[in-house]
Amino acid sequence: MSELTLPVLVEIFRECAGEPVGAGLDGDDVGDVELSVLGYDSLALLEAISQVERRYSIGMPDAETRIKTLNQFLDQANEQLVRQP
């Protein structure tokens, strides 16, 4: 499976939780902004994790406790994608 990219992840968050209340998600620098600053809460994160796990057929155990930014999400997901047979 191909790598999960920032634009795809942003679209997944928008599908799962709508447009953020805080800062916008457009631009390359958004990856290191904390999800809470972007306006996404833990429920949005859980829904996005679930969506990625289903779409990419991967597991992301305990990701909700370790992920604070979109780039951390990408790192976790892509690490699992690399491990797939």
Buried (B, 14 or more C-beta within 10 A) or exposed (E): EEEBEBEBBBEBBBEBBEEBEEEEBEEEEBBEBEBBEBBBEEEBBBBBBEBBBEEBEBEBEEBBEEBBBBBBBBBBBBEBBEEEE
